[in-house]
Every structure is written in structure tokens, then in C-alpha cells.
Amino acid sequence: MLFRSGVAGCGSRQILKLAPAGITTMRALAGANPSDPPPGINPETFEKLHRQAALQLERHDTGKLEFVLLDPLPERGLALLPDPSPGDIFFDIEGNPFWDERGSLEYLWGLLDADQTFMPLWADDHLSERRAFQGLVDRVHARLIEHPNMHVYHYAAYEVSALRRLAGQYNTREAEVDDLLTRHVLVDLLKVVRGGLAASVPGYGLKEMEVFLSFDRHAEIRDGGTSIIEHERYIQTRDPAVLDTIAAYNREDCIATLA
């Protein structure tokens, strides 16, 4: 089945429209005529899916890892990248979505500057989460005074969603968060990647894209689920070494975002 083949960006809605045309595998999609989309599929969408399937199939058949840059368009892809600033920050959150009856807890707010100096902001309850949130927003605004052209880079929408949610939840820093969003200080690099290139990977998450970077992970923790388990262990033991392990993982996520 096409769904099982894992063509990046090809969801159930597209699968249902491709199947009546006999396109039920990655190989069939890669071999289809990109200028002849099945009924109900936007031509641009079909061309994108065909290109993605062809890239992934070539990697499957030959082992060749590659990406192609897409034609530049205004306000899309690589055009979303601002000019670099010495004040730029690279930002990644570690959160537990099932913390308590109130919902999630964002327990680590990791900040990395362009010189790879790392600063973790920790939370182990909702009161300290509020302080970490306020600290992050205040640090960014203070940095903007010194570097007006700086940006905060993150990968995917989670960080922005967390800022918006916590500003409302704690009724604090709402105007400051709105200001950051209105001024486009926060830059989602996933949007840059998805709109700027096509790659022979089954997904465009940060860890999938790391195969193209001159960057190797060395931290003991390798995924967010393990980070959550380790943070819960810290809550039970209060062993500071556990926080060091989590911070090492988060720092590498920030470095990958910078890379």
C-alpha cells in the first residue's frame, strides 16, 4: 500500500484519490506522469507527491541520499529566511503532554546562541513553568534591544503554540508574545525546509533532516519520549545528573536547528 510505503507528505486523503487511478505504491507514484494528475488532486500537489516518491524510490533502490532546491517563490521556503544576526537564538522545548490533570508541562526551554552557548530554563511544576516562560520572553525582548534584527529559530510549530498557550493560561506576557509574532521574530525552519527543497527522506522532521548535516549526536538521550521518562525520574529522585542528561539532548536539538 502507498500509505505503508511512507511517501512524505502523502496522507490518507491523497491515498484515497490516488488509488482509483491505480497508484497504490511508491513505485507507481514515482512512475506516474506528473502532468496528468488523477481526478480530485491539485496538479501542483500531484507534481510534489510524484517528485517526493521519485526521490525516495531512488534512495531505496540505490542508497543515494539527495535533495533538490525548489524554485524560489515570494514568502515561501528559503525566502522566509532572514539575514543572519549575531543576536540570533535557536530554541527548543522539552514538554510532557500528560503531566497532570491540567495538561502538559514544558519542563525545559533550551536556548542556544550563534556561538553555541547553551542556556536551559527549567520547570518542575506549573509555578516554575510560568517563571521559565516569562524568563524566555523577557530574554528575547532584552536581546532585541541590543540586536534589533535578531530572530528566534525553531523547528516546527510547537514552540510558538506553547508561547501562545502559556501567555493565555497564565495571563502574563500576552502583549510581549503578540509583539514577537507581529514582528516575525520567531522563524519556523520546518516551513523553510518544506517550501524550499525536496529530499529523499520519509519525513521532514528535524531528526530525519539531520542526515544532510555535518552534525553527529553524542547525548545519551536520542528522542523526546526518553526525555520525558528521564524528567519523571528526576522528579522522583531529584538527581541533578538526570537534568544534565536531558540538557545534553536538548542542546543537541538546538545545535541541529542551528546547523
C-alpha positions, 0 to 999 in steps of 0.5 A: 500500500502507498500509505505503508510505503511512507511517501512524505507528505502523502496522507490518507486523503491523497491515498484515497484519490490516488488509488482509483487511478491505480497508484497504490505504491511508491513505485507507481507514484514515482512512475506516474506522469506528473502532468496528468494528475488523477481526478480530485488532486491539485496538479501542483500537489500531484507534481510534489507527491510524484517528485517526493516518491521519485526521490525516495524510490531512488534512495531505496533502490540505490542508497543515494541520499539527495535533495533538490532546491525548489524554485524560489517563490515570494514568502515561501521556503528559503525566502522566509529566511532572514539575514543572519544576526549575531543576536540570533537564538535557536530554541527548543522545548522539552514538554510532557503532554500528560503531566497532570490533570491540567495538561502538559508541562514544558519542563525545559526551554533550551536556548542556544546562541550563534556561538553555541552557548547553551542556556536551559530554563527549567520547570518542575511544576506549573509555578516554575513553568510560568517563571521559565516562560516569562524568563524566555520572553523577557530574554528575547525582548532584552536581546532585541534591544541590543540586536534589533534584527535578531530572530528566534529559530525553531523547528516546527510549530510547537514552540510558538503554540506553547508561547501562545498557550502559556501567555493565555493560561497564565495571563502574563506576557500576552502583549510581549508574545503578540509583539514577537509574532507581529514582528516575525521574530520567531522563524519556523525552519520546518516551513523553510525546509518544506517550501524550499527543497525536496529530499529523499527522506520519509519525513521532514522532521528535524531528526530525519533532516539531520542526515544532510548535516555535518552534525553527529549526536553524542547525548545519551538521550536520542528522542523526546519520549526518553526525555520525558521518562528521564524528567519523571525520574528526576522528579522522583529522585531529584538527581541533578545528573538526570537534568544534565542528561536531558540538557545534553539532548536538548542542546543537541536539538538546538545545535541541529536547528542551528546547523 
